[in-house]
Amino acid sequence: MKQTPQKNIFQTVAEYVQALFGAIMLAILIRGFVVEPFRIPSESMVPTLLVGDHIFVARYKYGLRAPFTKLWLAEFDDPERGDVVVFNFPLDEDVDYIKRVVGVPGDTVSMKKGQLFLNGKPISEKPFYVTNTLEDDQCNAELTPESEQLLPEDLKPFPYYLKQKKFNKSLEYFPGDQVHMIQHSIEEPNTMEFERVVPPRHFFVMGDNRDHSSDSRFWDFVPRENLKGKAVFIWLSLDNEKKSCAYNFYDPGIFPNIRWSRFGREII
């Protein structure tokens, strides 16, 4: 029987280096062109996204950008109204922001007395209400019977967070039957009025936490070249408000701060 020649230490090290290099290159390609993880750092997108949500961003949705640059190798679809997008903050491009697209090129976006208008037409809102936390899961809220009927199934369960009594919550309806959740501050409503016409290759974005969000109302538009991708779903959610998120079925208290019901949730 012919014996397999033994590898010397240098050949073994070289194989490990090659495998490691290949894994690094694969990770760079996936992160640069396919999906990128992103952690929600602030309350600007509550109630859609909570602090502690970890999401995946589809880098390929709007085109292919060379990794670590703003150079577009190819451009695909443009963002639509209602898309939740991650982008390089125009005033500090080393920082990533996440907001919802409200206006696309050519749109006139305005706000008067707290009412949002798009191309001169008011954007419809329908309020909904929650009572308290669920008995066995303090990270989800119980909806009133009327709100249970109103809220679409893909927006349930509604998350419970400690500050929610300070906000009025509603469904917002964009043209094209796009519906999502927003909230307005009861104590500190933002009453600023504005009107903006979105220029070509730019987008007007706002946070779903309408009165607690730094967005296009304050620092203007997002250039298309700053887009990184579309937020698609939540892959992990960690609660830091010292509430018990444990369902008995999923978690008998081993990981009490994991919001299990948000795992795999599509971002709408």
N, C-alpha and C positions, 0 to 999 in steps of 0.2 A: 504494500500500500504506500502510495506517495504521500509524504508528510507535507503539511502546509507550512511554508516558511514562517518563522516567528517574526513579528514586527519589532523593530527597535523602538526605543523611547521617542526618537524624533518623528518617526512615522505616526506613532500614536498621537503625539501632541498635534501634529499637522492635521490629522483627521478631525480632532476635536475643534481645532481653530476653524477649519473649513465648515464644520457643522454649525458652530456658533455664528460665524459670519453669514452663513445662509439664513439662519433664524433671524438675525438682526435685519438683514435685507428684506426678508419676508414681512417682518413687523413694520418696517418703514413703508413698504409698498401698500400693505393693508391700511395702515393709519393714514397714509397720504392720499390714497385713491378710493378706498372702500368705506371703512367706518372708523370713527375716532371717538373715544370715550370723553365725556364731559361731566363734571360735577356741578350741580346747581349751588352757587355760593351765596345767593341773596334772595330776598323775598319779592323781587320785582315781577315774577311770573306766577305768584300765588293767585288763584287756587289751582291752576293747571299743573304747575311744577312747584315742589316744596324744597326748602333748604334740606340738603341731604339726599336728594334724588340723584342717582347716577344714570346717565342716559347715553345712548349711542347716537352719533350724528352721521347721516349718510353723506359722505364726501362726494359721491358720484352723481348726486341728484341734479345739480346745476352745471356740472362739467367736471373736468379734470384739471387740478392745479398742481404745478410742480411742488413737491414736498418742501416745506419751510419757506415758500415764496408766495407772492401774489400773482405769479405768472400763470395764465390760463393756457393749458395745452390744447384744450377743446372745451367748447361751451355747449350745454344741452338746454334743458328747459329753464325758463326764468321762474323765480319764485312767484307764487300766486297769493292773492289776498287770503290771509288766514294761516299761511305757513308759519311755523315756528322755526326760526333760523339762528344759526350761530355764525358770528362774523368777527373780524378784527375791528375793535372799537376805533372809529375814525380819528379820535383825538389822542389815542395812544394805542398804536397797532400791535404792541406787545401784549395787550389785554384782550381776551375774548369776551364778547357779550352774547346774550341770548334774548331775543324779543320776538314778537309776532308781527308779520308783515300786514300793515293796514292799507298802505297805498302803493300802487305800482306806477311805472312811468306813464305820465299823462293825467293821472288822477289829481283831483283837487280835494285835499283833506282839510277839514275845518272842525272847530269845536266852538259852540256857543251855549253858555249857561249849563255847562256840563253835558250837553248833547253832542255826540260825534256825528259828523256829516261826511258823506262820501259823494263827490260830484253833485253836491247840492241836495242830496236826499238823506234824511236822517237814518241812522243805523238803529234797527229795532233791538230792544232789550226786553227780556221777561224775567222778573225777579223770582228767585226760589229761596226756600228757607230750611234751616236745619234746627233740630231741637237740642240734642246732646250727643254724647258718645254712645256707641253701641255697648251693650252690657259686658260682652266678653272681649272687646277690642277697642281700646281707647284711642286708636289712631284713625278710626272711621266714624263718621257722624250719621245720626239717624235723620232722615229727611221727613218733613211733614208729608201727610198722605197726598196732598195736592202736588208738592214738589217731586214726590216719588213718581207720579204720573208724567210730570213735565220733563224731567231730566232724561236724556237719551241713555240707553243701556251702556254704551261705550264710555260714558262719563261717570259711571258708578263703579264702586262706592265713592261717595264724596268724602274727601279726607278731613279729619278733624285736626285743628291746630289751635293753640292756646289763644291767639289773638283774634279768632274769627268773629267774636261778638262785636268787634269794633268795625266790621265791614258789612255793607249790603252786597249780596251776591246775586248775579244774574247771568242768564244766557244771552249771548250777543250773536246776532244773525247777520252775516255778511252776504252780499249778492252771490248767487250760485248755491244757496242752501248750506253754506258753511256755518256751523254753529260751534261755539266754544264758551268756556266759562270765564267771567271776569269778576272783579270786585271793586267797590268804591268805599273810601273811608267815610265813616259817619262823623267823626270828630274833626278831621282835617281834609275836607274835600278840595280838590284842585279846581279852581274856578277860572283858570287862565283861558283866554280865547285866542284863537289863531286861525290862519288860513294859509296853506302851503300847496303849491303846484309841484308835483313830483317830476323832476327833470329826467331825460333819457338816461338809462343805465343806473338809476338810483332807486331807492326804496324808502318809504316812510314806515317806521317801526314803532311799536308801543309795547309796554309791558301789560300783562293781564291784571296786575295789581295797579290799577290805573292812577291812583293818587300817590303811590309810593314807587315810582319808576323813573329812572333817568333814561330818556329815550329821545326820539326825533323831535319832540316838542321843544327840547332844550338845546340839543346839539346838531340838529338838522338831519340830513339823509345819510343812508348807508350806500356807498358806491358798490356796484356789482362786483368789482375786483376784490372787495373786502369779504365777500361771502365765503364761508368755509363749508357749509352744508345745511341740510335740513334735519332737525331733531325728529327722530322716528319712534323710539320707545325707551321705557325705563327698564334697566336691567338689575338695579339694586336701589333700595331706598332705606336710609337710616334715619331714625327719629332721635333727636337730641333734646326733646322737651320733657324727658323723664316720665313718659307715659308708657303703659304696657300695650304693646302692639300685638301681643301673642294670641293667636287662635289656638285653642286646645288641640285642634286637628293637626295644624301645621307645626306648632312649636310649644311644647309644654313648659315654656319659660326659660329655655336654654339661650335663645337669642331674643330677649324681650324688646329690643329697640329696632328690629327689622320690620318694616312695613310690608308684610307679605302680600297684601292685596294689590300693591303697586308693581309687583314683579311682572315684567312682560307687558306692561300697560302701554298701549299706543298713545302717542302724544298728539292730541287733537286741539 
